[in-house]
Amino acid sequence: MGRAIAIPFLQRLIAVNTCNPPGNEHRLSLVLQDFLQELGMTSSISSLEKGRSNLELVLTGSGRKRLMFCGHLDTVSPWTSAAGAYDPHGAVIDGNRMYGRGTSDMKSGLAAMLLAAASLHQEGIQLDGDLIFLATAGEEVDSCGARIYAEHNNLHDLDGLVIGEPTSSKVAVGHKGALWLRISLFGRSAHGSMPHLGLNAVEGMTEIMAILHRHSLEWKAVDPVLGTSSLSVNRIEGGIQTNVIPDRCAIDVDIRTVPPLDHAQLLAQIELKLQDIQQLHPEYRFQVESVLDRSSVYTDPTQLLIRTALDISGEAAEQVQGVSYYTDGSVLHDHGRLPILIYGPGDQRLAHQPDEWVDIEAYLQSISFYRELAIRFLGTIEP
């Protein structure tokens, strides 16, 4: 697909607001389906709930192998006019950059994978295997689209998975895991002028946060490719008003993990440490909820999918990297069996930022990359 088609197509995707929440990904599924119909290609849309859906396209080959291209339809919320200079859904081109929410994360990767598949169809290239393109809903919040797809499809039939998330056109072989916890502390309310009659949950929560940070070094792990684990308290909520002793406070904790950290074991250790505060203040009660649990993903660089990608990109195996964010790959990796490549034209440092942009030449080059990857990994059949 040449730039005369590819650039307006990406602009068309950026113009569709799929900010999550609420998502409204179905409107973009319809845009993709209309585009494919214009090329004589049949795709299927799976409804998830009102206004939300996945789209799947299958280029049927010999069936000898099966490769999936996967990207998500949703984006995070748009930036405000005070935060950025460009319209989040304007898809403005300035120099060699296209600006807009999702240009980097990850409608550019989504568009490039779809255009790569479409170009193979248009040119009548018969693959010696099946190429599946899957566009999912909800990755930015709960991976609902990927989860439902995994529940209704046999992932064991796949031989490789390519995720078009932003990697600055570098081969990435995995990502960190994510464990999000909501920790609630319950005390006892009282009049603000008589704090001794209450049990202040906000003040107690400061002790919980101190416990978390004090023991975070014990839970730290370092992986040579995926990097270092982390723990941060990113949200706090509690109290009713200034003159009322708060009887409840809650924090949201974002933990990013790398091997060999095990999420179940880590959660058990955290709950054990939090019992310390009850020893100091027996009347306190705490609750720990797992809000999100995404495993880390890693593929050995000697796997055929990664070796093929490295050959195309010209990178050495020693250059492979991991990414800090999680992807739908943590839902679709078939219990770690499935080789996963993460590769996209966007820059991960721009994800979720005001004035997000993608380099247009990198976007165009990624179409060629995905196309060549499908041909080399699956092989072709002579007509």
N, C-alpha and C positions, 0 to 999 in steps of 0.2 A: 504494500500500500504506500503510495507516494505521499509527499507532504500536502498536496492539494486536497487529499481526502483526510489524512491523519490529523492535521491541525484543526480544521473545523469540527471534526468528530470529537476530539477532546474538549473543545470549547463547548460543544453541545452537552457533554456530560457534566462539565463544571457548572453550567447554567442551571442544572436541575438540583434543587435544594434537597439533599438527603441527610441533613444534619441530624444526629442521633444523640439524645432523644428529640423527636419521636421516631426518626428514621425515614418513613415514607419511601422506602426503597422501591416499592412497586412501580412508582412513576418512572424510575430509571430503568427498571426491568423492561418496561414497555418501550422505552426509547431504544434500548439495545435490540429488542425483538423486531421492532420496525426496521431498524438498520439492516439486520440480518435477512429479513424478508425481502428487502430491496435487492439483495444479492442472491436471492433464490435459496437461502439457507433456513432450515427449520430448527427452531429452538423451543424449549418447554419452560414454562413458568410455574413454580410451585408456590402457592399461597401459604403464608405462615399465619398471619392474622390480618385484620383490616389494615390496608395500606402497606403491607410488608410482604416481600416475596424473594425467592431465589430465582435465578435463571440458569439453565443448563443447555449447552450446545455440545453435540457429539459429532465429531468427524469420524465416521466409521471406516476403519481400515480392515486389516486382516484379523484383528482381534488377538494376534500373537502376544502383544504387549499393550499396556494401557498407561497413558501419561495424562495427568491432570494439570491444567493451568487454573489457578484459583486466585480470586481477588474479591475484595468486599465493596459493596455499593454505598455504604454509609460513610459519613465523615463526622468529625466532632463539630461542635457549635461554631458559627461564624464569628469572626472578630468584629468589634464595634468600629464605627467610623473614627472614633477618637484614637483607637489603637493602631489602625492601619490606614494606608493611603489609597488602597485599591478596593473595589467592590468585591466582596467574597465570592459572588456568583457572576461576576462580570467577565471572567476569563480574558482579561486584558492582556495584550501582548505588548511588552515594552522591551525593546532590544531583542535579545534571544531568550527572554523569559516569558512564560505565561503565568499570570497571577490568579489565584483563586483558591477557595477552600477545597482541598482534595487534589490539587495539582500534583503535590508530592506524595501525599498519603490518602488514597493511592489510586486515584482515577487515571493517572497517567499509566501506571502499570497495568491496570484493568483494561484500558483502551488498547494498549500495545499488544497484550496477549490476545485480545479478541481480533484485532486487525491481522496479527500473525496467522491465526487460524483461518480467517477469511481469505487471506492471500493464497494459502495453500489450496483452498477450495476453488477459488477463481482460476487458478492456473492448472487445475486438474491434476495436482500431485497426489498420487495414491500412496498413503502411508502404510507401512507394514506393521500396523498396530492402530489402536484407537486413540484419538486425542479428544479429551473432554475439557471443555471450558466451563467453569462454575463461578458464577457471581453470587456472593452471599450477602445476606442482610445481617446487621447487628454486631459486626465484629468489634466495633468501638466500645460496646457495653458488655454484652454477654455471649457473643458468638452464637446467637440463637439460630441463624441460618445454617451455619456449619454443623451445629449439634443436631438439628432436625435432619439434615442431609445424611449425617453419619448414622442416625437411627433407622433410616429407611433405605440405605444403600449398602452394598457389600464392599467395604474399603479394601478387603483382602484381594480383590480383583485388580487393584492398582499396582503399578510397578514403580511409579515415581510421582512426586507432587512438586509443583513449582508455585511459589507464592510471590506475587508481584509487588511486595511491600518495598519501601524505599531503601536502597543500599548504595546509592551513588554509583550505580552500574558496576558494583563489585559482587563477587560470588560470596554469599554467606551460607554457612552450613548449619546454623542453628540459632536459637535465642534462649534467653533466660526464662525461667518459670515465674509465675506471678501468684502470690497468695495475698488476698485482700481480706483483712479482718476488721470487724466492727466490735470494739470492746466497750461495753456499757458498765457503768458503776452506779450502784443504787445506795443512797444514804437516807436522810430523813430531813424533811423540810421544817423550817421554823421561821419566826419573825427575824428580820435582819438585825434588829436591835438586841436580840437574845440568841446569838449564835451557839451558845453553850447548850441550848436545848435541841439543836439540830445536829445533823451529820452531813457536812458539806461535800457533795459529790464532785464539784468542780475542783476543790482543793485536793481531794483524794485522788482525782485523776492525774494531777501533777506528779503524785508519787508513782502512779502506774507508768506514766511516761518515763520517769527516771529509771524505773526498773527495766523497762524495755531497752533503753539506750545503754544502761549499765551492763546488760547481758548480751547486747547485740554482737559484741566481739566474739562471744562464745559460739554464736550461730553463724559466724562469717565463713564463707568458702570462696575459693579462687579457682577458676578454670582457665587454662591457657588460651582457649579460644573464646569462650563465652564471657569471660571477665569475672568481676567480683560481685558477690551478693550484696544486697542493701536492704535497709529498713528505714522507713520514714513515716512519721505521723503527719498526715496531710489534711485532716479535717477534724474539727472539734465542735461539739454542740452541747449546750447545757444551760440550765438556769431559766428562770421565769421572768424575774425583774430584779432590780437592784436591792430592794428591801426584803427579799425572800431567800432564805438559805436553800440552795438547790438540792433536790433529792435525787437528781439523775444527771449524769454526764456521759457522753459517748464520743469516742474517737474512731476514725478510720485509719487503719495502718496498711501501708503498701510495702510488701516484702517481695523483693526480686531474688530469685534463687538460681543457683547453678549446681551441678553435681558436685558432691554426693548428697546434698541436702534433700531430705525427704519431708514432704509437706505435712504428713500425718504426725511424724515424729517431732517436727518443729512446733506444730500446734500444741502437742502434748507438753513439750518443754515450756512453752509460753504460759500455758494454763497453770503449770506447776509453780513457776516463778511468781505468778500473780497471787498465789495463795499467801505470799509473804505479807501482802497488805492486810489480809484478813487476820493474820496473827497480831499485827499492830493494832488493828481496829476491827474486832470481831463482828461489829454490827454492820459493817459494809458487806455488800453482796455484789459480785461481778458476773458478767455474762460475756462469752466470746462466741461470735458468729463468724463463720466463713462465708464471705460475700462472693468471692471469686477464687477459683482454684484452677490454675493453668500450669501444666507441667512444662519443664524445659524441653527443648528439642535439639537434637544433635545428630548429624549424619557424617559418617566417616568419609573423609575426602577421597578414599580409594574407591568409593561406590561409583558405578558407571555414570549415574546422573551428574555427580559433581565433577568427575573427570572430564565428561563431555563439555560441561559449562566452562571449566577452566581452559580447555583447548580452544573454545570459541573466543573467550575473553582475553586469552593470552596471559593469564595470571599463573603463577606457580602455586603448587599445592601448599607451600609454606605461607602463602599470603592469605589463605582463607580466614574468614572472620566470622564472628557471631554478631547478633544485634541485641540491643538491650530490651527492646519492646517484645511483647508476645504477639503471636499471629494465630489465625485459624488453624495453622499446622498443629497446634497443641490439641486440637479437637479431632483432626483428621489423620493423625499419624499412625492409626491402627496399632495402638499400644507400643509404639516405638519401632515397629517393623518397617514402616514405609520410608524410603529415602526422601528427604525434603531439601529442596534448593530454595533459598530466598534471594531474589534478584529483582531489582526495579530501578527505574531511572531517577526516581525522586531522591532527595537528600533527607535522611532521617532527622537531621538537626532542624529542619524546617517544619516537621510534622507538628500540628496543633499550634503553630505560631501565627501571629498576625502577618499579613502580606506573604502568605505561603506561595511558593512558586516552583516551577520545574523548568529545567533547561530544555529548550525545544529540541536541540540536536541530540541530547541524551535520550529524550523520548523517542525520537525517530529511529535512533540506533537500536533501542531496545526492541523495536518491532522486528528488526532483522535478527537480533539475538534469539528471541523466542522462536521465530520461524526456523532458524538453523538448528536450534536445540531439538525441536520436534522431529526434524528430518533425521538428524544424526542419532538421536536416542531410539526412535521407533524404526528407522530405516524406511526405504521406499520400495514400491513394487513397479517394475517396468511395465508400461502399458502393452 
